Amino acid sequence: MIDAASATDADLVGERVCFLAPREVGTWSERVALPASMVVPIPSSLPYDEAASLPLAGLAAMVGLVQTAKVRSGMRVLIHAAAGGVGSLAVQIARANGANVVGTCSRQNVDFVHRLGATEVIAYDQEAFEEKVRNSDVVFDLLGGDVHRRSYKVLKRGGMMVCLAAAPFDNHGERYGVKVECPEVFPDRVALASLVELVVAGRIRPCVEHTLPLSEFARVQQLSETGHARGKTVLVL
């Protein structure tokens, strides 16, 4: 596989690649024009549908946990929506960095989240996570609202709440003595290349729950909007 950091335009001609398109670039298309500097080569061992599931969800998890929270060995990390597209990769990335991971999900996804590497899984439709979790270093909030408000109780003083697409919420960081960070996700070739390397090394695995033809886009959108999808759904041309 071509090294992503040193690849030139000529090197990438005919190569299998993945990418995160910048905002306002439509990707429900047969062809997309992007600078070569934004794409990352993928090995023949990585199927296209799995590679396509990585960029947005994987970079969101990387930005939140690695770049912002600096998750490392020994940390205790609570990840909400742990069975979803971002959450399923976040659990694995946190574990790959040595963290002790607690995930929340519906009861039907408890076993799935355990298999991803979570040490403890709490079914939100059976029990309240704030009654079971304490002294967390990081909370990765992908939900906002009431879940965000209740999450302050599980953080230790000096801990961090990382909010990603978690509106609406009120920032109570000062009251609880914690940091509240709301990072944005942009194309990042270096981070995406590291994600691909983690997959190739077998340290994380893409979670593609459904692979459907592009003609099913309306159904896929409806599935996504339920907020209960497991892993990622990939549309195939």
Stockholm file with secondary structure:
# STOCKHOLM 1.0

chainA/1-237         MIDAASATDADLVGERVCFLAPREVGTWSERVALPASMVVPIPSSLPYDEAASLPLAGLAAMVGLVQTAKVRSGMRVLIHAAAGGVGSLAVQIARANGANVVGTCSRQNVDFVHRLGATEVIAYDQEAFEEKVRNSDVVFDLLGGDVHRRSYKVLKRGGMMVCLAAAPFDNHGERYGVKVECPEVFPDRVALASLVELVVAGRIRPCVEHTLPLSEFARVQQLSETGHARGKTVLVL
#=GR chainA/1-237 SS CCCTTTCCHHHHTTCCEEECCCTTCCCSSSCCCCCGGGEEECCTTSCHHHHHTSHHHHHHHIIIIIIISCCCTTCEEEESSTTSHHHHHHHHHHHHTTCEEEEEECGGGHHHHHHHTCSEEEETTTSCGGGTCCSEEEEEESSCHHHHHHHGGGEEEEEEEEESSCCSCCCCHHHHTCEEECCCCCCCHHHHHHHHHHHHTTSSCCCEEEEEEGGGHHHHHHHHHTTCCCSEEEEEC
#=GC SS_cons         CCCTTTCCHHHHTTCCEEECCCTTCCCSSSCCCCCGGGEEECCTTSCHHHHHTSHHHHHHHIIIIIIISCCCTTCEEEESSTTSHHHHHHHHHHHHTTCEEEEEECGGGHHHHHHHTCSEEEETTTSCGGGTCCSEEEEEESSCHHHHHHHGGGEEEEEEEEESSCCSCCCCHHHHTCEEECCCCCCCHHHHHHHHHHHHTTSSCCCEEEEEEGGGHHHHHHHHHTTCCCSEEEEEC
//
